[in-house]
């Protein structure tokens, strides 16, 4: 990734401003009341639910501390990720993804038709995972995506699988808090994730970029799934579009915390009460950056639509239903080659 070719250059209106604004960051939420059973009481859980709801409503993003995930496991996984990306391109390409099974190593991903300054390695939570063969709504065929298993480092796959278990546990806890904050039963969302999931983990490597004023590590986008749990290193680079004034706000790394954001599916389920917020990743001219997002997604046959409890005569459904698997395949396919139009978004399902 030496010289910047035109594929990486953002349109002028989307180029990053390098003079970072100093602002109050996204909320930090302490999960002790649900992770430390010895200290939890009803009032502390109620205030945790309130904090979660307020963060989802005002920001769509928050950070969590005291989340219960083993720090040692996270550090071992981060080290293994660095070792994987430090290999030659030839070695990494042995586990490349292709246009049929969109899982594995990739270094030419597009966001909004502009190439991202990054390389990634994707790994499924459920192997294999059933996915629609195409985004055509009349095509009922399913295919299976399977994980590519890197030879190096030798313990990489085992660490990933152990870490995914921790991410799933944390995801279910967070989904309970979100459900309660919406006035729903704590386990309301569980049915969408227990039978099958299309969740996956991604390892990102952003090499130093000589033109940080022209390119982005990941262009502006919203996450299409339900929930994202992000581990980022101390370099930072994530920016969130603040709802209050549409300013890009940097998310300062907090040691050992996770950054959480609600995705499009929660926006639809909540009938727009909570919003999936646009975010992007800045590049750094001197330092490489690593991050590990976990995307918590329901089964491919999930019909996504506003929950009955979130609609009534005064507040009717704002979206027509769509099949999550079809949406996912459409979205993933557009990461491969330039499209003549924007890739699929939930606003395509908005009821006028």
C-alpha positions as CSV (number, residue, x, y, z in Angstrom):
1,X,0.0,0.0,0.0
2,X,2.7,2.5,-1.0
3,X,1.7,5.5,-3.2
4,X,-2.0,6.5,-2.9
5,X,-3.7,5.8,-6.2
6,X,-7.0,7.5,-7.1
7,X,-9.0,4.5,-5.9
8,X,-8.3,5.6,-2.3
9,X,-9.0,9.3,-2.7
10,X,-12.2,10.5,-1.0
11,X,-14.4,13.2,-2.6
12,X,-13.5,16.7,-1.2
13,X,-16.6,16.9,1.0
14,X,-15.8,13.6,2.7
15,X,-12.1,14.1,3.3
16,X,-11.0,14.1,6.9
17,X,-10.2,17.3,8.8
18,X,-6.8,16.8,10.4
19,X,-7.2,19.5,13.0
20,X,-9.2,17.3,15.5
21,X,-11.8,19.0,17.5
22,X,-11.6,18.5,21.3
23,X,-14.9,17.4,22.5
24,X,-16.6,15.4,25.3
25,X,-16.5,11.8,24.1
26,X,-19.2,9.2,23.8
27,X,-20.6,7.9,27.2
28,X,-18.6,5.4,29.2
29,X,-20.9,2.8,30.9
30,X,-19.7,0.6,33.8
31,X,-21.2,-2.9,33.5
32,X,-20.3,-4.0,37.0
33,X,-24.0,-4.3,38.1
34,X,-24.5,-7.2,35.6
35,X,-20.9,-8.7,35.5
36,X,-20.1,-8.6,39.2
37,X,-22.9,-10.6,40.8
38,X,-21.8,-9.8,44.4
39,X,-22.5,-6.1,44.1
40,X,-25.5,-5.9,41.9
41,X,-28.8,-4.6,43.2
42,X,-32.1,-3.6,41.5
43,X,-31.4,0.2,41.6
44,X,-28.0,-0.1,40.1
45,X,-29.3,-2.3,37.3
46,X,-32.2,0.2,36.7
47,X,-29.7,3.1,36.4
48,X,-27.6,1.0,34.1
49,X,-30.6,0.4,31.8
50,X,-31.3,4.2,31.8
51,X,-27.7,5.0,30.9
52,X,-27.8,2.5,28.1
53,X,-31.1,3.9,26.7
54,X,-29.8,7.5,26.9
55,X,-26.5,6.6,25.1
56,X,-28.4,4.7,22.4
57,X,-30.8,7.6,21.9
58,X,-28.4,10.5,22.0
59,X,-25.3,8.9,20.4
60,X,-26.0,5.4,19.0
61,X,-22.5,4.7,20.5
62,X,-21.1,4.1,24.0
63,X,-18.1,2.5,25.6
64,X,-18.3,-0.2,28.3
65,X,-15.9,-1.0,31.1
66,X,-15.9,-3.9,33.6
67,X,-17.5,-5.9,30.8
68,X,-16.3,-9.3,32.1
69,X,-14.2,-10.3,29.0
70,X,-10.7,-11.7,29.9
71,X,-8.1,-9.0,29.3
72,X,-5.4,-11.7,28.9
73,X,-7.5,-13.4,26.1
74,X,-7.9,-10.1,24.4
75,X,-4.2,-9.3,24.5
76,X,-3.3,-12.8,23.2
77,X,-5.7,-12.4,20.3
78,X,-4.4,-8.9,19.5
79,X,-0.8,-10.2,19.4
80,X,-1.9,-13.1,17.2
81,X,-3.6,-10.6,14.8
82,X,-0.4,-8.5,14.6
83,X,1.6,-11.7,13.8
84,X,-0.9,-12.7,11.1
85,X,-0.8,-9.3,9.3
86,X,3.0,-9.1,9.6
87,X,3.3,-12.0,7.1
88,X,4.0,-11.6,3.4
89,X,1.0,-10.8,1.2
90,X,1.6,-14.2,-0.5
91,X,1.1,-16.0,2.9
92,X,-2.0,-13.9,3.8
93,X,-3.6,-14.5,0.4
94,X,-3.6,-18.3,1.1
95,X,-6.7,-17.6,3.2
96,X,-8.2,-15.0,0.8
97,X,-12.0,-14.5,0.5
98,X,-13.6,-14.8,-2.9
99,X,-16.9,-13.7,-4.4
100,X,-18.7,-16.9,-3.3
101,X,-17.6,-17.3,0.3
102,X,-17.0,-13.7,1.5
103,X,-14.9,-14.8,4.5
104,X,-11.2,-14.6,4.9
105,X,-8.4,-12.2,4.0
106,X,-9.0,-9.2,1.8
107,X,-7.1,-5.9,1.1
108,X,-9.2,-4.1,-1.6
109,X,-12.5,-3.4,0.2
110,X,-14.6,-0.5,-1.0
111,X,-16.9,1.7,1.2
112,X,-19.2,4.0,-0.7
113,X,-17.3,3.1,-3.9
114,X,-14.0,4.3,-2.5
115,X,-11.2,1.9,-1.5
116,X,-10.4,1.7,2.2
117,X,-6.8,2.1,3.4
118,X,-6.8,-1.3,5.3
119,X,-6.5,-5.0,5.1
120,X,-8.9,-7.4,6.9
121,X,-9.4,-11.0,7.9
122,X,-13.0,-12.1,8.6
123,X,-14.0,-15.2,10.6
124,X,-17.5,-16.6,11.1
125,X,-19.0,-17.2,14.6
126,X,-20.9,-20.3,13.3
127,X,-18.9,-22.5,10.8
128,X,-20.5,-23.1,8.4
129,X,-23.0,-20.3,8.1
130,X,-26.0,-20.6,5.8
131,X,-26.5,-17.6,3.5
132,X,-28.8,-16.8,0.5
133,X,-27.1,-17.7,-2.8
134,X,-28.0,-14.2,-4.2
135,X,-29.7,-11.0,-3.2
136,X,-32.6,-11.7,-5.6
137,X,-35.7,-12.0,-3.4
138,X,-37.2,-14.7,-5.7
139,X,-34.1,-17.0,-5.4
140,X,-34.6,-19.4,-2.5
141,X,-31.2,-21.2,-2.8
142,X,-28.9,-21.2,0.1
143,X,-25.1,-21.6,0.1
144,X,-22.7,-22.1,3.0
145,X,-19.9,-19.7,3.9
146,X,-17.0,-21.5,5.7
147,X,-14.0,-20.2,7.6
148,X,-10.5,-20.2,6.1
149,X,-8.0,-21.3,8.7
150,X,-4.6,-19.6,8.8
151,X,-1.6,-21.8,9.4
152,X,0.1,-18.9,11.3
153,X,0.1,-18.1,14.1
154,X,-0.6,-21.7,15.0
155,X,-3.0,-20.9,17.9
156,X,-4.9,-18.2,16.0
157,X,-8.0,-20.2,15.2
158,X,-8.3,-21.5,18.8
159,X,-7.9,-18.0,20.2
160,X,-10.5,-16.6,17.8
161,X,-13.1,-19.3,18.7
162,X,-12.5,-18.7,22.5
163,X,-12.9,-15.0,22.0
164,X,-16.1,-15.3,19.9
165,X,-17.7,-17.2,22.8
166,X,-16.9,-14.2,25.1
167,X,-18.2,-11.7,22.5
168,X,-21.5,-13.7,22.2
169,X,-22.0,-13.7,26.0
170,X,-21.4,-9.9,26.1
171,X,-23.7,-9.3,23.1
172,X,-26.6,-11.1,24.8
173,X,-26.0,-9.1,28.0
174,X,-26.0,-5.8,26.0
175,X,-29.1,-6.8,24.0
176,X,-30.9,-7.4,27.3
177,X,-30.0,-3.9,28.5
178,X,-31.2,-2.4,25.2
179,X,-34.4,-4.4,25.4
180,X,-35.1,-3.2,28.9
181,X,-34.3,0.4,28.0
182,X,-37.0,0.1,25.2
183,X,-39.5,-1.2,27.8
184,X,-39.4,-4.7,26.4
185,X,-38.8,-8.1,28.1
186,X,-35.1,-8.6,28.9
187,X,-34.9,-11.7,26.6
188,X,-37.0,-10.1,23.8
189,X,-34.2,-10.3,21.2
190,X,-32.9,-13.7,22.1
191,X,-35.1,-15.7,19.6
192,X,-33.4,-14.0,16.7
193,X,-29.9,-15.2,17.7
194,X,-30.3,-18.6,19.4
195,X,-31.2,-20.9,16.4
196,X,-28.6,-19.6,14.0
197,X,-26.5,-16.5,13.6
198,X,-24.6,-14.7,10.8
199,X,-22.3,-13.0,13.3
200,X,-18.6,-12.7,12.4
201,X,-15.4,-11.2,13.8
202,X,-13.1,-9.0,11.7
203,X,-9.5,-8.2,12.2
204,X,-8.5,-4.8,10.8
205,X,-5.0,-3.6,10.0
206,X,-4.5,0.0,8.9
207,X,-0.9,0.6,7.7
208,X,0.6,4.1,8.0
209,X,-0.7,6.3,5.2
210,X,1.4,9.1,3.6
211,X,-1.8,11.0,2.6
212,X,-4.1,11.1,5.7
213,X,-5.8,14.2,4.3
214,X,-7.1,12.3,1.2
215,X,-7.8,8.7,2.3
216,X,-9.8,7.0,5.1
217,X,-9.2,3.7,6.8
218,X,-12.9,3.0,6.4
219,X,-15.2,5.5,4.7
220,X,-18.4,6.8,6.3
221,X,-20.9,4.1,6.8
222,X,-23.5,2.6,9.2
223,X,-23.4,-1.0,10.4
224,X,-26.1,-3.1,8.8
225,X,-26.4,-5.7,11.6
226,X,-27.8,-5.6,15.1
227,X,-24.8,-4.7,17.4
228,X,-21.1,-4.1,17.0
229,X,-18.5,-4.6,19.8
230,X,-15.2,-3.0,18.9
231,X,-11.8,-3.5,20.5
232,X,-9.4,-0.7,19.3
233,X,-5.8,-0.2,20.1
234,X,-4.2,2.9,21.7
235,X,-3.7,4.6,18.3
236,X,-7.3,5.5,17.8
237,X,-8.9,6.8,14.6
238,X,-12.6,6.0,15.0
239,X,-14.8,9.0,14.4
240,X,-18.6,9.1,15.1
241,X,-21.0,11.6,13.5
242,X,-22.6,13.3,16.5
243,X,-26.4,13.4,16.1
244,X,-26.7,16.8,17.8
245,X,-24.8,18.8,15.2
246,X,-23.5,16.3,12.6
247,X,-19.9,17.0,13.5
248,X,-17.3,14.2,13.3
249,X,-16.2,13.4,16.8
250,X,-13.1,11.3,17.6
251,X,-13.5,8.4,20.0
252,X,-10.6,8.5,22.3
253,X,-9.3,5.0,23.2
254,X,-10.1,4.0,26.8
255,X,-7.8,1.3,28.1
256,X,-9.5,-2.2,28.1
257,X,-12.9,-0.8,27.2
258,X,-15.1,-1.9,24.3
259,X,-16.9,0.5,22.0
260,X,-20.5,-0.5,21.3
261,X,-22.7,0.8,18.5
262,X,-26.3,-0.1,17.6
263,X,-26.7,-1.2,14.0
264,X,-29.5,-0.8,11.4
265,X,-31.5,-3.8,12.7
266,X,-31.9,-2.2,16.1
267,X,-33.0,1.0,14.4
268,X,-35.7,-0.9,12.6
269,X,-36.7,-3.0,15.5
270,X,-37.0,0.1,17.7
271,X,-39.0,1.9,14.9
272,X,-36.4,4.7,14.8
273,X,-36.3,5.3,18.6
274,X,-32.6,4.3,18.5
275,X,-30.5,5.3,15.5
276,X,-27.7,3.5,13.7
277,X,-25.1,6.3,13.4
278,X,-22.6,7.0,10.7
279,X,-18.9,6.5,11.6
280,X,-15.6,6.3,9.8
281,X,-11.9,5.5,10.5
282,X,-9.1,8.1,10.1
283,X,-5.6,6.9,9.0
284,X,-2.4,7.8,10.6
285,X,0.7,9.0,8.7
286,X,3.2,7.5,11.3
287,X,1.6,4.6,13.1
288,X,-0.2,1.5,12.1
289,X,-3.5,0.7,13.8
290,X,-5.2,-2.5,14.7
291,X,-8.8,-3.1,15.7
292,X,-11.1,-6.1,16.2
293,X,-14.9,-5.6,15.7
294,X,-17.4,-8.3,16.4
295,X,-20.6,-8.0,14.4
296,X,-23.6,-9.6,16.2
297,X,-26.1,-10.5,13.6
298,X,-29.3,-12.7,13.5
299,X,-30.0,-15.8,11.4
300,X,-30.2,-15.2,7.6
301,X,-34.0,-16.0,7.5
302,X,-34.8,-13.3,10.1
303,X,-37.5,-10.9,8.8
304,X,-36.5,-7.5,10.0
305,X,-39.3,-5.1,10.8
306,X,-40.4,-2.8,13.7
307,X,-41.4,-4.9,16.7
308,X,-45.2,-4.9,17.5
309,X,-44.5,-3.4,20.9
310,X,-42.8,-0.4,19.3
311,X,-45.7,0.5,17.1
312,X,-49.3,1.7,17.6
313,X,-51.9,3.9,15.8
314,X,-50.0,7.1,16.7
315,X,-46.7,5.6,15.9
316,X,-47.1,3.2,12.9
317,X,-44.4,1.1,11.4
318,X,-41.8,3.2,9.7
319,X,-40.3,0.3,7.7
320,X,-41.5,-2.5,5.5
321,X,-40.1,-5.9,6.3
322,X,-36.9,-7.2,4.7
323,X,-35.0,-10.5,4.9
324,X,-31.7,-10.0,6.7
325,X,-29.8,-12.6,4.7
326,X,-30.7,-10.9,1.4
327,X,-29.7,-7.5,2.8
328,X,-26.3,-9.0,4.0
329,X,-25.5,-10.6,0.7
330,X,-26.3,-7.4,-1.2
331,X,-24.2,-5.3,1.1
332,X,-21.2,-7.7,1.1
333,X,-21.3,-7.9,-2.7
334,X,-21.0,-4.2,-3.1
335,X,-17.7,-4.2,-1.1
336,X,-16.0,-6.0,-4.0
337,X,-16.5,-3.8,-7.0
338,X,-17.7,-0.2,-7.8
339,X,-21.4,0.1,-8.2
340,X,-23.4,2.6,-10.2
341,X,-25.4,3.4,-7.1
342,X,-25.1,3.5,-3.3
343,X,-25.2,0.1,-1.7
344,X,-28.4,-1.1,0.0
345,X,-29.5,0.9,3.1
346,X,-32.4,0.6,5.5
347,X,-33.8,3.9,4.1
348,X,-34.7,1.8,0.9
349,X,-37.3,0.1,3.2
350,X,-38.6,3.3,4.7
351,X,-42.4,3.7,4.5
352,X,-43.0,7.2,3.0
